Structure formats: C-alpha cells, structure tokens
Amino acid sequence: MTDLTKLTIASARDLLNSREISAVELTEAYLGEIATAGDLNCFVTVTAERARQMAAAADEKLAREAGGPLEGIPLAVKDLFCTRDVLTTASSHILDGFTPPYESTVTANLWADGAVMLGKANCDEFAMGSSNETSYYGDVVNPWHRHGDDETRLVPGGSSGGSAAAVAARLCLGALGTDTGGSIRQPAAFTGTVGIKPTYGRCSRWGIVAFASSLDQAGPFTRTVRDAAILLKSMASHDPKDTTSVALPVPDYERAFGRPVKGLKIGIPKEYRVDGMSDEVEDLWQQGIGWLKAAGAEIVDISLPHTRYALPAYYIVAPAEASSNLARYDGVRYGLRIADDDLITEYEKTRAAGFGREVKRRVLIGTYVLSAGYYDAYYLRAQKVRALIKRDFDVVFDAGVDAILTPATPTPAFAVESMATASPIEMYLNDVFTVTANMSGLPGISVPASLTDDGLPLGLQLIGRAFDETMLFRIGRVIEDAAGFFSPERWWAS
C-alpha cells in the first residue's frame, strides 16, 4: 500500500489543489491496489483506461486552477448506477452486456465536479440482500477478519458490499452506494467505514436501477465523516427528471465541522433493544451515549412504538415495488434473452435463467401481496403501518430531539455462507435497526465506533430530521473523534 492510498478525500483534495501530487499518480496508485485485491471481489468492472483519461483531464484543469470540488478524486460506483457506455448489470445475469447510452444524475454530478471513475462495484443482485452473497458475479469478501483466524472469510454486508469493502481496503477514496432498507449503513458498520443514507429526495434516483422506488436513495461510503460530507455535497441536487427529487438548496455540509454539540438533545429509543443483539453492541451503544454526554449533549429516553412493525412492513412494501419494477426485464429490450418461438415462454425462460434465487423470492412475494384479494390485507396495511412509523419520528422531533442514536447492526460481520441453510428471515433481521429510516424517508448515518474483542468493526447509527444531514455530520464527528480510526490488516495481497 502506498502513502497515496492512505489519504482521505479532504487531504487528497488539498494535495491535488497545491499540485503536490497529480491526479494521474493518485489514480495509478488505486488501480495498482485494485489489481492486487482480486480475493475481495469488490469490482464487477474496472474502468482503468477511462480512469486514466479522466485523471489526465483533471490534471489539465488543476494546472489551470479550474478544478472542481472533486477534481482528480478516484471513486468506485455501485453497479446499480447507469454509466454511459460502461457495463451496468445490477450484479444480475439478466443484464448481461447492458451498456447504457446515458449517465445517472448522481454520477453525472460527480464527473462534472471532476471525480474519476475507477470501476463498477459488486453488489447484491438488484440490491436485494444483506451480505453481498446474491451477486451473479460471486460473493464480496470483507477485508476485515477475526484476530487469530486467517481462514474464515466474512461478509461485508449488503447490498452495497463491494462499495463498502473497496473503501475499507483502500481500493478507492470513496464509493457510491444505494440504501433501500440499510444497504449503505449496514455494510458501513460491517467494514468500519462511514456510510450515510440521505433524506429521500435529496439525491436523484434517475439512472439508478430501481429496486423499491419509494425507498431507494443514493449515498456515499468514505473513511471519515468529513469525506462523506464532501462527497454528498457533490452527489445531491434537484433533478427535474426525478419527480421525487426535492427542490431544496444543498448545504455546504463541511461547514458543520467544528460546531459544538453542547445543548443538543439526543434521543435513545427503548424499542431498539432487541432479542439477538450482542452484548458488545449494547456496550458500544452505552459508550456512544457517554461520548455525547461528555461533549455536552443532553440524552433523553424516547419511544418509537411502531418500530417492531417496521421490518415486516418493509418486507411487504419493498418486494411489492420490486415485482413491479422488475417486470421490465423480459429478454426483449436489453440484457439476457433465452429465445423461444412462443413469446410468453421466452419471457418465462429468460426470467427463470436471469434472476437469482433471492430476486425470484422477492418478486413472488411482491406479486402475491399485490394480487386481487390480498392487496388490502397486506400492501395497503403495510402502507398504513409505514405512516405510523413516520408519525412516531415526527412526534419525537417535534418534541425537540435533534437526532436519535442507535446501533447500526445487531451483530458484527458474520462468515460467508454461514446463513446458507438459515431461514431468509434470519438474514432479513440484519436490517432491524436501519429499515425505519427508509420507511420514514429520514436520513441516517453509520459511523465506525469500536472493534469487538476479536477485532471486527461495529458502527453507531444516527437518525435525523428530514433534510438535516448537516446535524448528522456534526454529531457523527464527535463519535468519530472519540472512537478514533482503524483499518483492516492487509491479508489479501502480499
């Protein structure tokens, strides 16, 4: 690992602007790291030549002092974002060979600000998974491992596991992910990185392969809270092409740093103490409370009474929307096609061959709950529960709470294939602390906060008011400063 790959976005930005390093040097350093990290399987596609061209163009702009906010910063992009003329698969066989003729709004914003694309990061198929084991291109492996256990490979979380693992392993300076039920915050916690799901509508969904349209939201993975603030500033925008995009100014999130948290009111929800939560996670939660108290914040107990219904309601709403969104993959317009003389049979064969088991499971569930006779009993009821979950948060924030502190995950990262024989529900429980923010549209951030006794990272989650990501960065910095920084030992390459 070179010194260049130890930089943060903030420090690399300063060195690039002062011309102490070049964008080409920085990009080559990361391409070299990617080439040695095949064991982690973080990337579906590495865009080495495009990265070199973008870096050379960045150096020209920097030489003219005309660089953008991210000029020369190398990033990875979750393979759910459409990138013009670059393979985009959503890690699914059914999108084999698909190269979009257009660019997603979020990635277009980043390239306009000067960022460099290193490649497309592996993810769970169509973002459906909590461990990054459903990808057609194979499992992503967490760069962390337990102390004294060099053999057991751990999951990085999902669905944005490739993005999270790439940041943790220092294969990029930052990465893009999407979060539908925790797919940024859970892998961030499992890999010791910072991951934020912004408020629904803060980042455009246009050009992102859809999973559940009322829940999906793009966000960044970074090594520090400051870097997350820098990256989100460039990602976020109002987009007329996305009717759910909100026409609000995007703050300069970096300005939140250095502001004290004294006097802020932090809520601790009693409903987040759940069966199966490890003692180490409970201890970390208490430690986080102590850190914020020491910084002058006021800690208050709160109740979010409908939290226990969030996970079952989510697993009705999300599959229902997925079944609708994935109906477009018919083998006729793009991607995989299993030809047959009968059109209906062609559809059936293509979808049977193109979708993996977890995607098929969710499509079947979603189709069932939307079918005649079951819509009111399942989907409509789940939407009513969703409204109650949102009201719980409104009551708490209206009472003066500035943010809510919870664990990010009930356990640290688990072994690859360790849940292969378990019920799907056991895997779904990984989202128990994160789905409420998606169901209510609120912003949530996971900040690395500790290591377990056997050396695995754990994260703390902050949930804030709608469009108040600034508050999450402000409080997250306190947790980050108290916890310190930690990185995995580099076992995946000599």
URPE-V783339 format. One record per residue. N is the residue number from 0. SS is DSSP state (H for helix, E for strand, C for the rest). BURIAL is 1 if it has 9 or more other C-alpha atoms within 8 Angstrom, else 0. Layout:
N&SS&BURIAL  N&SS&BURIAL
//
This chain:
0&C&0  1&C&0  2&H&0  3&H&0  4&H&1  5&H&0  6&C&1  7&C&1  8&H&1  9&H&1  10&H&0  11&H&1  12&H&1  13&H&0  14&H&1  15&H&1  16&H&1  17&C&0  18&C&1  19&C&0  20&C&1  21&C&1  22&H&1  23&H&1  24&H&0  25&H&1  26&H&1  27&H&1  28&H&1  29&H&1  30&H&1  31&H&0  32&H&1  33&H&1  34&H&0  35&C&0  36&C&1  37&H&0  38&H&0  39&H&1  40&C&1  41&C&1  42&E&1  43&E&1  44&E&0  45&E&0  46&C&1  47&H&1  48&H&0  49&H&1  50&H&1  51&H&1  52&H&0  53&H&1  54&H&1  55&H&1  56&H&0  57&H&1  58&H&1  59&H&0  60&H&1  61&H&1  62&H&0  63&C&0  64&C&0  65&C&0  66&C&1  67&C&0  68&C&0  69&C&1  70&C&1  71&C&1  72&C&1  73&E&1  74&E&1  75&E&1  76&E&1  77&E&1  78&C&1  79&C&1  80&E&1  81&C&1  82&E&1  83&C&1  84&C&0  85&E&0  86&E&1  87&C&1  88&C&1  89&C&1  90&C&1  91&C&1  92&H&1  93&H&1  94&H&1  95&C&1  96&C&1  97&C&1  98&E&1  99&C&1  100&C&0  101&C&1  102&C&1  103&C&1  104&H&1  105&H&1  106&H&1  107&H&1  108&H&1  109&H&1  110&H&1  111&H&0  112&C&1  113&C&1  114&C&1  115&E&1  116&E&1  117&E&1  118&E&1  119&E&1  120&E&1  121&C&1  122&C&1  123&C&1  124&H&1  125&H&1  126&H&1  127&C&1  128&C&1  129&C&1  130&C&1  131&C&1  132&C&1  133&C&1  134&C&1  135&C&1  136&C&0  137&C&0  138&C&1  139&C&1  140&C&1  141&C&1  142&C&1  143&C&1  144&C&1  145&C&1  146&C&0  147&C&0  148&C&0  149&C&0  150&C&0  151&C&1  152&C&1  153&E&1  154&C&1  155&C&1  156&C&1  157&C&1  158&C&1  159&C&1  160&H&1  161&H&1  162&H&1  163&H&1  164&H&1  165&H&1  166&H&1  167&H&1  168&C&1  169&C&1  170&C&1  171&C&1  172&C&1  173&E&1  174&E&1  175&E&1  176&E&1  177&E&1  178&C&1  179&C&1  180&C&1  181&C&1  182&C&1  183&C&1  184&H&1  185&H&1  186&H&1  187&H&1  188&H&1  189&H&1  190&H&1  191&C&1  192&C&1  193&E&1  194&E&1  195&E&1  196&E&1  197&C&1  198&C&1  199&C&1  200&C&1  201&C&1  202&C&1  203&C&1  204&C&1  205&C&1  206&C&1  207&E&1  208&C&1  209&C&1  210&C&1  211&C&1  212&C&0  213&C&0  214&C&1  215&C&1  216&C&1  217&E&1  218&E&1  219&E&1  220&E&1  221&E&1  222&C&1  223&C&1  224&H&1  225&H&1  226&H&1  227&H&1  228&H&1  229&H&1  230&H&1  231&H&1  232&H&1  233&H&1  234&H&1  235&C&1  236&C&1  237&C&1  238&C&1  239&C&0  240&C&0  241&C&1  242&C&0  243&C&0  244&C&1  245&C&0  246&C&0  247&C&0  248&C&0  249&C&0  250&C&0  251&C&0  252&H&1  253&H&0  254&H&0  255&H&1  256&C&1  257&C&0  258&C&0  259&C&0  260&C&1  261&C&0  262&C&0  263&C&1  264&E&1  265&E&1  266&E&1  267&E&1  268&E&1  269&H&1  270&H&1  271&H&1  272&C&0  273&C&0  274&C&0  275&C&0  276&C&1  277&C&0  278&H&0  279&H&0  280&H&1  281&H&1  282&H&0  283&H&1  284&H&1  285&H&0  286&H&0  287&H&1  288&H&1  289&H&0  290&H&1  291&H&1  292&H&1  293&H&0  294&C&1  295&C&1  296&C&1  297&E&1  298&E&1  299&E&0  300&E&0  301&E&1  302&C&1  303&C&1  304&C&0  305&C&1  306&H&1  307&H&0  308&H&0  309&H&1  310&H&1  311&H&0  312&H&1  313&H&1  314&H&0  315&H&1  316&H&1  317&H&1  318&H&1  319&H&1  320&H&1  321&H&1  322&H&1  323&H&1  324&H&1  325&H&1  326&H&0  327&H&0  328&C&1  329&C&1  330&C&1  331&C&0  332&C&0  333&C&1  334&C&1  335&C&1  336&C&1  337&C&1  338&C&0  339&C&0  340&C&0  341&C&0  342&H&0  343&H&0  344&H&1  345&H&1  346&H&1  347&H&0  348&H&1  349&H&1  350&H&1  351&H&0  352&H&1  353&H&1  354&C&1  355&C&1  356&H&0  357&H&1  358&H&1  359&H&1  360&H&0  361&H&1  362&H&1  363&H&1  364&H&1  365&H&1  366&H&1  367&H&0  368&H&1  369&H&1  370&C&0  371&C&0  372&C&0  373&C&1  374&H&1  375&H&0  376&H&0  377&H&1  378&H&1  379&H&1  380&H&1  381&H&1  382&H&1  383&H&0  384&H&1  385&H&1  386&H&1  387&H&1  388&H&1  389&H&1  390&H&0  391&H&1  392&H&1  393&H&0  394&H&0  395&H&1  396&H&1  397&H&0  398&C&0  399&C&0  400&C&1  401&C&1  402&E&1  403&E&1  404&E&1  405&E&1  406&E&1  407&C&1  408&C&1  409&C&1  410&C&1  411&C&1  412&C&1  413&C&0  414&E&1  415&C&1  416&C&0  417&C&0  418&C&1  419&C&0  420&C&0  421&C&0  422&C&0  423&H&0  424&H&0  425&H&1  426&H&1  427&H&1  428&H&0  429&H&1  430&H&1  431&C&1  432&C&1  433&C&1  434&H&1  435&H&1  436&H&1  437&H&1  438&H&1  439&H&1  440&C&1  441&C&1  442&C&1  443&E&1  444&E&1  445&E&1  446&E&1  447&E&1  448&E&1  449&E&1  450&E&1  451&C&1  452&C&0  453&C&0  454&C&1  455&C&1  456&E&1  457&E&1  458&E&1  459&E&1  460&E&1  461&E&1  462&E&1  463&E&1  464&C&1  465&C&1  466&C&1  467&C&1  468&H&1  469&H&1  470&H&1  471&H&1  472&H&1  473&H&1  474&H&1  475&H&1  476&H&1  477&H&1  478&H&1  479&H&1  480&H&0  481&H&0  482&H&1  483&C&0  484&C&0  485&C&0  486&C&0  487&C&1  488&C&0  489&C&0  490&C&0  491&C&1  492&C&0  493&C&0
//
